[in-house]
Amino acid sequence: MRIGHGIDVHRVSDDATRELWLGLVKVPGPGLVGHSDADAPTHALCDALLGASNLGDLGRHFPDTDVEFAGASSRHLLTLTMELVAAQGLRVVSADVTIIAERPKLAEFMPAMSDELSSVVGVLVTVKATTAEGLGALGRAEGIAASAVALLEEIE
C-alpha cells in the first residue's frame, strides 16, 4: 500500500469570463487564476496520486510553461494522471479531497464532485469542504485551496 498527499491553491481571477471549476464540476462564482482551468481540488488529487506513485507532482508532468496544457481541463489532467499511475502497476484504493473556501457555499455541489472525480479515478473519491474561518487570504476569499489524500496498492 502507498499513500500520497496533495495540496493546491489558486487565487480568484479578476477576469469575469473565467469559469469556476471545482472537483470537475462547474460552480457559480468567479473563476480561479491558473494555466489550466485552475480546478484546485482536482489538482490536489492529481498530486496525491502522483506522490503515492513516486512520480513527483503535477507541475513536473504538466508544466505551466507548456502551451499544450494552457486552458486544459482538469478532467484531462486527471485522466492522464491515472494513466501514469496504472503504468507504475498501481491502482487506487480510495481517495479523499477537502476544499477550503469561504465562498461559494459548496454543500450542494459536493455529491456531483464526488461522482465526477470517482468516475475518472474508478473508486469512490469523497469530497468535503470547510472554510478558513475568515483568517488570511483564504479567509478573505482571495482564493480557494484544496487538500487530497490517496491510497494506492500494487496490482497483482
C-alpha positions in Angstrom: 0.0 0.0 0.0 1.1 3.6 -0.7 -0.3 6.9 0.4 0.1 10.2 -1.3 -0.9 13.7 -0.2 -1.5 16.8 -2.4 -2.3 20.4 -1.9 -3.2 23.1 -4.4 -4.2 26.8 -4.1 -5.4 29.2 -6.7 -6.3 32.9 -6.3 -9.6 34.3 -7.5 -9.4 35.8 -11.0 -10.4 39.4 -11.9 -11.4 38.0 -15.3 -15.2 37.9 -15.3 -15.2 35.4 -18.2 -13.2 32.8 -16.3 -15.4 29.8 -15.1 -15.1 28.3 -11.7 -14.3 24.6 -11.8 -14.0 22.6 -8.6 -13.8 18.8 -8.5 -14.7 18.6 -12.2 -17.9 20.5 -11.6 -18.7 24.0 -12.9 -19.8 26.0 -9.9 -21.3 29.5 -10.0 -18.8 32.1 -8.9 -15.6 33.9 -10.0 -13.1 31.6 -11.7 -9.6 31.0 -10.4 -6.3 32.0 -11.9 -4.2 29.2 -13.5 -2.5 27.9 -16.6 -5.2 25.2 -16.9 -8.8 25.5 -15.6 -7.4 26.0 -12.1 -9.5 23.3 -10.5 -7.7 23.2 -7.2 -9.4 20.1 -5.8 -8.7 18.0 -8.9 -5.1 19.3 -8.9 -4.6 18.3 -5.3 -6.0 14.9 -6.1 -3.6 14.5 -9.0 -0.7 15.5 -6.8 -1.8 12.9 -4.2 -1.9 10.2 -6.9 1.4 11.1 -8.3 3.0 11.3 -4.9 1.8 7.8 -4.0 3.2 6.6 -7.3 6.6 8.2 -6.6 6.1 10.3 -9.8 6.6 13.8 -8.5 3.9 16.4 -8.8 1.5 17.9 -11.4 4.0 20.6 -12.5 6.5 18.0 -13.4 4.2 16.3 -15.8 2.0 19.2 -17.0 4.2 22.3 -16.5 2.6 25.8 -16.8 5.3 26.6 -19.3 3.9 24.0 -21.8 1.4 25.6 -24.2 -0.2 22.2 -24.7 -1.7 22.5 -21.3 -2.8 26.1 -21.5 -6.5 26.2 -20.6 -6.5 22.4 -20.2 -9.4 20.7 -18.5 -8.6 19.1 -15.2 -10.6 16.1 -16.3 -7.9 15.6 -19.0 -5.1 16.1 -16.5 -6.7 13.6 -14.1 -7.2 11.1 -16.9 -3.5 11.4 -17.9 -2.5 11.1 -14.2 -4.5 7.9 -13.9 -2.6 6.5 -16.9 0.7 7.3 -15.2 -0.5 5.6 -12.1 -1.5 2.5 -14.0 1.8 2.4 -15.9 3.5 2.1 -12.4 1.5 -1.1 -11.8 -0.7 0.7 -9.2 -4.4 1.1 -8.7 -6.3 3.5 -6.4 -8.0 2.0 -3.3 -9.5 5.2 -2.0 -9.2 9.0 -2.1 -10.4 11.9 -0.1 -10.5 15.6 -1.0 -11.1 18.7 1.2 -11.8 22.1 -0.3 -11.1 25.2 1.7 -13.2 28.2 0.6 -15.2 31.0 2.2 -17.4 31.1 -0.8 -19.2 30.0 -2.8 -21.0 27.6 -0.5 -20.3 24.2 -1.8 -22.6 21.7 0.0 -25.0 21.3 -2.9 -22.1 20.6 -5.4 -20.1 18.1 -3.3 -22.1 15.0 -4.4 -21.6 15.9 -8.0 -17.9 16.5 -7.4 -17.6 13.1 -5.8 -19.4 11.4 -8.7 -17.3 13.1 -11.3 -13.9 12.5 -9.6 -14.9 8.9 -8.8 -15.9 8.3 -12.5 -12.4 9.2 -13.6 -10.4 7.5 -10.7 -12.5 4.3 -10.8 -13.2 4.2 -7.0 -15.0 6.4 -4.5 -13.5 9.8 -4.1 -15.0 11.6 -1.1 -15.3 15.4 -1.1 -15.7 17.7 1.8 -15.5 21.4 2.3 -14.5 23.8 5.1 -13.8 27.5 5.5 -10.7 29.3 6.8 -12.9 31.0 9.4 -12.1 34.4 8.0 -8.3 34.0 8.5 -5.7 35.1 6.0 -6.0 35.3 2.2 -8.3 32.2 2.1 -10.5 33.7 4.8 -10.8 36.9 2.8 -12.0 34.8 -0.1 -9.0 35.8 -2.2 -8.5 32.2 -3.3 -9.5 28.6 -2.9 -7.3 25.8 -1.6 -7.7 22.0 -1.6 -6.0 19.1 0.1 -6.2 15.4 -1.0 -5.0 12.1 0.1 -4.9 8.9 -1.9 -4.3 5.3 -1.0 -2.9 3.1 -3.8 -1.9 -0.6 -4.0 0.2 -2.6 -6.3 -1.7 -4.5 -9.0 -1.1 -8.2 -8.6 
